[in-house]
Amino acid sequence: MYGVILGKNPELGRAEFFAFARRFGLKVRPLEESNNWIVFESKPSVERHFRWLGGSLKLIRIVGESEEAIKDLEYARLFTVSLYGRDDWKLWRKLGSEVKRNFKETGPAKFFKPAKVYSMPAELILKGFPEVKDIVFLFRNDGSFLVGETVRVTDPFELKKLDVERPVQRPILSIPPRLARVMVNLTEVKKGKFLDPFCGIGTVLQEFVLQGLPSYGSDRNPERVGEARRNIEWLRREFRVKNSARIEVCDARKLKRCFRERFDAIVTEPYLGKPLKRNPSRGEAIKMANELDRFYYSVFESLADVLKRNGRVVFVFPAYRLRDESIYRKERGWLGKLGFEVLGRYLDYEERHRLIRDIHVIKKRG
Ligand SMILES: C[S@@+](CC[C@H](N)C(=O)[O-])C[C@H]1O[C@@H](n2cnc3c(N)ncnc32)[C@H](O)[C@@H]1O
């Protein structure tokens, strides 16, 4: 039995986790869920694949339930304690001391205090995880709890490197590498040809290449294409990957002129309109969304030309936070007319842009 701790957008993290489980054939069977964790049965290969998740933080092997389970934990000289579902330092100290007492029967044991009542992956890695253990308590609403040990963490340093160490960076223009990873999982496509037709400086392409997928990208702007190529060359050197990407100058409305391939999955964040200076009114948001939709309509006509039947598109549409703080989210009935089916929609807030990403998971009908 395992548990997964979801990251800062749990709804998106949950959708990604189940998509990832189907993508890698992990036979995940959920047993219990709270707002930031899921407990499940699955194949042990979840441990090997876990590094490819973007929206989760930790994978936990569940040892048992309540204080009883503490004696079944494996010994560690140095450890920390993470509580989920309770924000209580007194309880943290009490459970930590119980674990320590138990470990002391085997050898010397010490535990350290994380910044919150739970440790974050970066803290754990810096302290020496996995030799340094993270003992986890998952609290249910009724106060009962599960006990486990963290066996994998997603690596924030790798994601950071993909972002800030590459030769070309454009913080305003590009999608966070973590989100690119989430979007690739949302396709549920494990093998096959992947395309990003608005590749910009190549963040999504970096993820395709890193995962060893046959990778294709395009952008209308030749400068961006040159920059994406430089970033991919850097990635291949730094991460020692043999795989590469074919990147073309191409208008996303004319893809079949540039690619003879047929793709299994398209993952992209397109042009989302001009950056906003303030939250728009409802009327302004509707106007912007309608104007952009004319463009997206021709883009989807073009995607239909190069996507295989039953192929997947993970596409960021804009949604808007309005002046009254409510959210305007458009319905796009025209997708159905073009032969697409929307399988899921997830919001992700982008602080810097005042814009909300409305991530659509879409299938081209067979
Ligand atoms: C939001 S950026 C994509 C960022 C990219 N996902 C990344 O993280 O690096 C949008 C890109 O779309 C390109 N673009 C705009 N209109 C286009 C069109 N009609 N066809 C192809 N690319 C276009 C722009 O040149 C820009 O690089």
The ligand as an SDF file (V2000), in Angstrom:
LIG
                    3D

 27 29  0  0  0  0  0  0  0  0999 V2000
    3.2440   31.2410  -24.6650 C   0  0  0  0  0  0  0  0  0  0  0  0
    4.5020   31.0530  -25.7980 S   0  0  0  0  0  0  0  0  0  0  0  0
    4.8500   29.3480  -25.6470 C   0  0  0  0  0  0  0  0  0  0  0  0
    5.7770   29.0840  -24.5250 C   0  0  0  0  0  0  0  0  0  0  0  0
    6.2920   27.6830  -24.4880 C   0  0  0  0  0  0  0  0  0  0  0  0
    5.2050   26.7860  -24.1300 N   0  0  0  0  0  0  0  0  0  0  0  0
    7.4300   27.6020  -23.4890 C   0  0  0  0  0  0  0  0  0  0  0  0
    7.1710   27.3560  -22.3400 O   0  0  0  0  0  0  0  0  0  0  0  0
    8.5930   27.8640  -23.8400 O   0  0  0  0  0  0  0  0  0  0  0  0
    3.6760   31.2190  -27.2900 C   0  0  0  0  0  0  0  0  0  0  0  0
    4.5180   31.0860  -28.5510 C   0  0  0  0  0  0  0  0  0  0  0  0
    3.6110   31.0210  -29.6430 O   0  0  0  0  0  0  0  0  0  0  0  0
    4.2370   31.5690  -30.7860 C   0  0  0  0  0  0  0  0  0  0  0  0
    3.1530   31.8550  -31.7550 N   0  0  0  0  0  0  0  0  0  0  0  0
    2.2630   32.8670  -31.7600 C   0  0  0  0  0  0  0  0  0  0  0  0
    1.4220   32.7460  -32.8070 N   0  0  0  0  0  0  0  0  0  0  0  0
    1.7740   31.6110  -33.4650 C   0  0  0  0  0  0  0  0  0  0  0  0
    1.2800   30.9130  -34.6060 C   0  0  0  0  0  0  0  0  0  0  0  0
    0.2440   31.3750  -35.3230 N   0  0  0  0  0  0  0  0  0  0  0  0
    1.8840   29.7670  -34.9650 N   0  0  0  0  0  0  0  0  0  0  0  0
    2.9420   29.2860  -34.2770 C   0  0  0  0  0  0  0  0  0  0  0  0
    3.4660   29.9090  -33.2060 N   0  0  0  0  0  0  0  0  0  0  0  0
    2.9010   31.0550  -32.8100 C   0  0  0  0  0  0  0  0  0  0  0  0
    5.0100   32.7380  -30.2550 C   0  0  0  0  0  0  0  0  0  0  0  0
    6.1050   33.0260  -31.1290 O   0  0  0  0  0  0  0  0  0  0  0  0
    5.4590   32.2240  -28.8740 C   0  0  0  0  0  0  0  0  0  0  0  0
    6.7680   31.7190  -28.9430 O   0  0  0  0  0  0  0  0  0  0  0  0
  1  2  1  0
  2  3  1  0
  2 10  1  0
  3  4  1  0
  4  5  1  0
  5  6  1  0
  5  7  1  0
  7  8  2  0
  7  9  1  0
 10 11  1  0
 11 12  1  0
 11 26  1  0
 12 13  1  0
 13 14  1  0
 13 24  1  0
 14 15  1  0
 14 23  1  0
 15 16  2  0
 16 17  1  0
 17 18  1  0
 17 23  2  0
 18 19  1  0
 18 20  2  0
 20 21  1  0
 21 22  2  0
 22 23  1  0
 24 25  1  0
 24 26  1  0
 26 27  1  0
M  CHG  2   2   1   9  -1
M  END
$$$$
